């Protein structure tokens, strides 16, 4: 069993990852509140030239460190030199795309080191095609980049653990893996704070307790490693502490991190077991293989490679389940270890014969895996009708096509026809993602309210730099699409904005703010009232509520 993958295997994984991640990458509008906040803050950083402070309009944004904002600002600066526009969302998604590809390659690397080249390649394929990484690769957020730092660090740690009984290398070779581990840790801290240390630290703790040995950890060179982490992260942390008089740490640690531990933030408080229930979707189409691998993992738990993966998965998963604030992507840092175990078990034919318990487990695994992947496919087909009242032929065609390919994948993998089963699973995932992100979602007009508003403003704005005041609709995506000067407030404030500007102002008013808006404009404009330019309707997918907006200008505009 070789623990190395040839270069062409990594090139193939990179190409497959790009093919899976790129559909919808450039034509999907900002589709998450956090994505729009990150992108807008990065845009303001680029415009202001202030690369220490982080702001969304005039508000401070101190929930996360600066790393992702630097990456997004750099990618946008480079891309805008080519496309000529710094406010297109895909330029801010480039770090997530590259981070996701790098995470796939690192997952293949660690899988090959633990279980051999074939299992490593399959680990990379599973990560490239699982649902949750495909989502994060298309979003201008922290999580895909964070995953890359986590997996690289875990790969270095895995190599040190597997070779702990061998003679330590000398000279420069003794520093290669520790340097990789600590640099990835420092970069991970700059991206999303201590999450990278939670994963690696809990892995080390469980291994030390399980083995009752920890001497090998000295090969990590912890004192020098701490210096490396400080050299990477401390300059900005010191700068932001001075600039904000400590407000950054009060917000990021006191409010954001500890707030998620103490209770569910932003309506995301959910009970333990949520991640286990959602796993059948987030790791689809391969989630059924993970359940099938459980008996194999238990039987092989004394093997070093299996033990390392268990130590990687279990403590972090338990922490994520215990924290009240839950989002689907939070468990992503442990998915490479799950993929590696599933791949190794599959290559070993799960180490079992087709006895009755295996048939029961198989039925349960396939049922849950099929339910998760099928529910996702049906949701894609149903969404255009639920939002826009129309049937999307692409979404409808995806249902039988994806279901058929998934069935072929299950059949092939359960009958040791690995190549055909894996190819069918990849085809199912690729078809679903291409259809969903490339065709179905961009065409559902009703969920892209901010895009509708931006289009209406572009068609009707009386001046090249018209500023819009929005009343009752304050999604961050609106600010990103309309520009930093966009004003968010109530109906009275939007009306005052319209009255104050003699020619260029526009107001976007949600129905609940109409009365307050009209109370001011009727007094200012008399019977003529403001000019009604456009109406916008849809569903705010962040709240699930129907929204109706009206775009106004001064009379005569």
Beta strands, then each sheet from edge to edge (+ up, - down):
strand 1: 55-56
strand 2: 59-60
strand 3: 468-471
strand 4: 487-489
strand 5: 506-510
strand 6: 531-540
strand 7: 545-553
sheet 1: 1+ 2-
sheet 2: 4+ 3+ 5+ 7- 6+
end
